[in-house]
Amino acid sequence: MVDLNDFLFFVKIVDYGGFTAASRALGVPKSTLSQRMMKLEAHLEVRLLTRSSRHVRMSEAGSEFYRHAVAVLREADMAQSAVRQRLVEPSGTVRCTAGAAAMQFGLADIISSFLAKHPKVSVVAHATDRFVDIIKEDFDVALRGHSDPLPDSDLVQRTLATTHIMLFAGADYLAEHGEPAEPADLSSHSAVSMMRESSPGTWRLQHVFKQKEDAVVTLNARLVSEDVWTLQMAAVKGIGLVALPPFVCREAVLSGSLKRVLPEWSLGPAMMTAVLPHR
């Protein structure tokens, strides 16, 4: 296959009327241009240029090759410009998958703001709590909320945000049962808990400021679920305390439906990570 640079060298030699002028314009040694043209003619098995001591003229085959070479270089330049324009102004369709809770409690607003800012971009937003193979299912990015590190893979991982899983309780619940003052008090309270494979009946709390201090509490779990919306609504209705990322409970806290309890304690970090098939 012909090197694209050889198309450029040939066109410039013709445009400038010879090797010497083309060499000066391109900043390429005259000997290099001569060698590249000889190899190009050998590859095509046809003479493109007729050389004399002062002039270079195209053969009939050279004239035809010149027309196509100019077109090839023009297309290459347009392709490069199109890609560069995408960097200046993003365009196209982005296929994104994320957990249902992340989509509902934050990403929906972010996606809408992004679309308003970039009118040439479209987004396909897929919400599911199952593990998605972004390569097999043809997604551009997966946004994954997690507390444990994601498994190692060939995929690119970029942490977007980190927060802590905090404790919340409904206003009516606290009015009836009182507010816990320390982790040990939680054992006498009811809870609604995220379904976990490890230690489903306990909460392991970490002090936000004292990293080595933690406490393990046995739960009186009235409700166990994988759905954060179900857990939040149960807490609002006074079923028990709940442990969730603050962004999930933000609106309920602002409205006074939920209150943060034991604010110096958390159930560990919660992270949002973008997973991409390539950089």
C-alpha positions in Angstrom: 0.0 0.0 0.0 1.3 3.5 -0.9 2.4 5.7 2.0 0.2 8.8 2.3 3.4 10.9 2.6 4.4 9.7 -0.9 1.1 11.2 -2.3 2.1 14.5 -0.6 5.7 14.4 -1.9 4.6 13.7 -5.5 2.0 16.4 -5.5 4.4 19.0 -4.1 7.1 18.1 -6.6 4.6 18.7 -9.4 3.2 21.9 -7.9 6.6 23.4 -7.3 8.0 22.2 -10.6 10.9 20.2 -9.4 12.7 18.4 -6.5 14.7 21.4 -5.4 11.8 23.8 -4.8 9.7 21.0 -3.2 12.6 20.1 -0.9 12.7 23.7 0.4 8.9 23.9 0.8 8.6 20.6 2.6 11.9 20.8 4.6 12.8 17.3 3.3 16.2 16.6 1.7 16.2 16.4 -2.1 17.8 13.0 -2.0 15.0 11.7 0.2 12.3 13.0 -2.2 14.2 11.4 -5.1 14.4 8.0 -3.3 10.8 8.1 -2.3 9.7 8.8 -5.9 11.8 6.0 -7.3 10.3 3.6 -4.8 6.8 4.8 -5.6 7.3 4.3 -9.3 8.7 0.8 -8.6 5.7 0.0 -6.4 3.3 1.2 -9.1 5.4 -0.3 -11.9 5.0 2.8 -14.0 7.0 6.0 -14.6 5.2 9.1 -13.1 7.8 11.8 -13.7 10.1 12.6 -16.6 13.2 14.2 -15.3 15.6 16.5 -17.1 18.4 18.7 -15.8 16.1 21.6 -15.2 12.5 20.4 -15.4 10.2 17.7 -14.1 7.2 16.7 -16.2 4.4 14.3 -15.5 3.9 11.3 -17.8 0.4 10.4 -18.8 0.1 8.0 -15.9 1.6 10.7 -13.7 -1.1 13.1 -14.6 -3.8 10.6 -13.7 -2.1 9.7 -10.5 -1.7 13.4 -9.7 -5.5 14.0 -9.9 -6.2 11.1 -7.6 -3.4 12.0 -5.2 -4.8 15.5 -4.8 -8.2 14.0 -4.0 -6.7 11.6 -1.5 -4.9 14.4 0.3 -8.0 16.6 0.4 -10.0 13.7 1.9 -7.3 13.0 4.5 -7.3 16.7 5.4 -11.1 16.7 5.7 -11.0 13.6 7.9 -8.4 15.2 10.2 -10.5 18.4 10.4 -13.6 16.5 11.2 -12.0 14.7 14.1 -10.4 17.9 15.4 -13.8 19.6 15.2 -15.2 16.9 17.6 -12.6 17.9 20.1 -13.7 21.6 19.8 -17.4 20.8 19.8 -18.5 17.3 20.8 -21.0 15.6 18.6 -22.5 12.1 18.1 -24.3 9.6 20.3 -23.1 8.5 23.7 -24.4 5.1 25.0 -24.3 5.2 28.8 -25.3 2.6 31.4 -25.6 3.2 35.1 -27.3 1.8 38.2 -30.9 2.7 38.7 -30.3 4.7 41.9 -27.4 6.7 40.4 -29.6 7.5 37.4 -32.5 8.5 39.5 -30.7 10.5 42.2 -28.2 12.5 40.3 -27.2 11.4 36.8 -30.6 12.4 35.3 -29.9 16.1 36.1 -26.3 15.9 35.0 -27.2 14.3 31.7 -29.9 17.0 31.0 -27.4 19.7 31.8 -24.8 18.1 29.6 -27.2 17.9 26.7 -28.2 21.5 27.1 -24.5 22.5 26.9 -23.7 20.3 23.9 -26.6 20.5 21.4 -24.9 18.2 18.9 -24.6 15.3 21.3 -27.3 12.7 21.9 -27.3 10.3 24.9 -28.8 6.8 25.3 -29.1 6.4 29.0 -29.6 2.8 30.2 -30.5 2.2 33.9 -30.0 -1.3 35.4 -28.6 -2.8 38.6 -27.2 -5.9 36.8 -23.5 -6.1 35.8 -23.2 -4.8 32.2 -20.5 -6.0 29.8 -19.9 -2.6 28.1 -17.9 -4.1 25.2 -20.4 -6.9 24.3 -23.4 -4.7 24.8 -21.8 -1.7 22.9 -21.8 1.0 25.6 -19.4 3.9 25.5 -19.3 4.3 29.3 -20.6 2.7 32.4 -21.1 4.7 35.6 -20.8 2.4 38.6 -21.5 3.2 42.2 -19.6 1.0 44.6 -18.1 0.8 48.0 -15.6 -2.0 47.4 -12.9 -1.7 44.7 -14.0 -2.7 41.2 -12.3 -5.9 39.8 -9.2 -5.4 37.8 -9.7 -5.6 34.0 -8.5 -4.2 30.8 -11.1 -1.5 31.0 -10.2 2.1 31.8 -11.5 3.2 35.3 -11.7 6.9 36.4 -13.1 7.8 39.8 -15.5 10.7 39.4 -16.6 11.3 43.0 -16.2 9.9 46.5 -18.5 10.3 49.4 -19.5 8.3 52.6 -22.5 6.1 53.3 -24.2 8.0 56.2 -27.0 7.3 58.6 -30.4 8.9 58.3 -33.7 8.6 60.1 -37.2 9.9 59.6 -38.5 12.9 61.7 -41.4 10.9 63.0 -39.2 7.9 63.9 -36.8 10.2 65.9 -39.7 11.9 67.7 -41.0 8.5 68.8 -37.8 6.6 69.5 -35.2 9.3 70.2 -31.9 9.9 68.4 -28.9 7.6 68.9 -26.0 9.3 70.6 -23.3 6.7 69.8 -23.0 3.6 67.7 -23.9 1.3 70.6 -27.3 2.8 70.7 -28.2 1.5 67.3 -28.7 -2.0 68.6 -31.9 -0.8 70.3 -33.2 0.8 67.1 -35.0 -0.6 64.0 -33.2 -0.4 60.7 -33.9 -0.7 57.0 -30.8 -2.2 55.3 -29.2 -2.7 52.0 -29.1 -6.4 51.0 -25.4 -7.5 51.2 -23.8 -10.8 50.7 -21.3 -10.2 53.5 -22.6 -9.5 57.1 -26.3 -8.8 56.1 -27.3 -8.5 59.8 -24.6 -6.0 60.9 -23.3 -2.5 60.2 -19.6 -1.8 60.4 -19.3 1.8 61.2 -16.1 3.9 60.8 -15.4 7.2 62.4 -15.1 9.9 59.8 -12.2 11.7 61.4 -10.6 8.9 63.5 -9.6 6.4 60.9 -8.6 3.5 63.2 -11.8 3.7 65.3 -14.8 1.5 64.2 -17.8 -0.2 65.7 -19.8 -3.2 64.6 -23.5 -3.1 65.3 -26.0 -5.9 65.1 -29.2 -4.8 63.3 -32.8 -5.2 64.0 -33.6 -5.0 60.3 -37.3 -4.5 59.6 -36.7 -4.3 55.9 -33.8 -5.6 53.7 -33.7 -4.6 50.0 -31.4 -4.0 47.1 -33.5 -0.9 46.0 -32.3 2.4 47.6 -35.6 4.1 46.8 -37.5 1.5 48.7 -35.1 1.9 51.7 -35.3 5.7 51.6 -39.1 5.7 51.5 -39.3 3.2 54.4 -37.0 5.5 56.5 -39.1 8.5 55.6 -42.2 6.6 56.9 -40.5 5.8 60.2 -39.8 2.1 59.7 -36.2 2.5 60.9 -32.8 4.1 60.4 -31.1 3.8 57.0 -27.6 3.9 55.7 -27.3 5.6 52.2 -25.0 7.9 50.3 -26.0 11.6 51.0 -26.9 12.4 47.4 -29.7 9.8 47.6 -31.2 11.5 50.6 -30.5 15.1 49.7 -34.1 16.1 48.7 -35.6 14.3 51.7 -33.1 16.0 54.1 -33.9 19.4 52.5 -37.6 18.9 53.0 -37.2 17.8 56.6 -38.4 14.2 55.9 -35.1 12.7 56.9 -32.4 13.8 59.4 -28.8 12.8 59.5 -27.9 10.9 62.7 -24.4 10.1 64.1 -22.9 12.5 61.6 -19.3 11.6 62.6 -19.8 7.9 61.7 -20.2 6.3 58.3 -20.4 2.8 56.8 -17.4 3.5 54.7 -16.8 5.2 51.3 -19.1 5.2 48.3 -17.5 6.0 45.0 -18.8 6.8 41.5 -16.5 5.4 38.8 -16.6 5.8 35.0 -15.6 2.6 33.2 -14.6 3.0 29.6 -13.5 0.4 26.9 -10.5 2.7 26.0 -8.9 6.1 26.6 
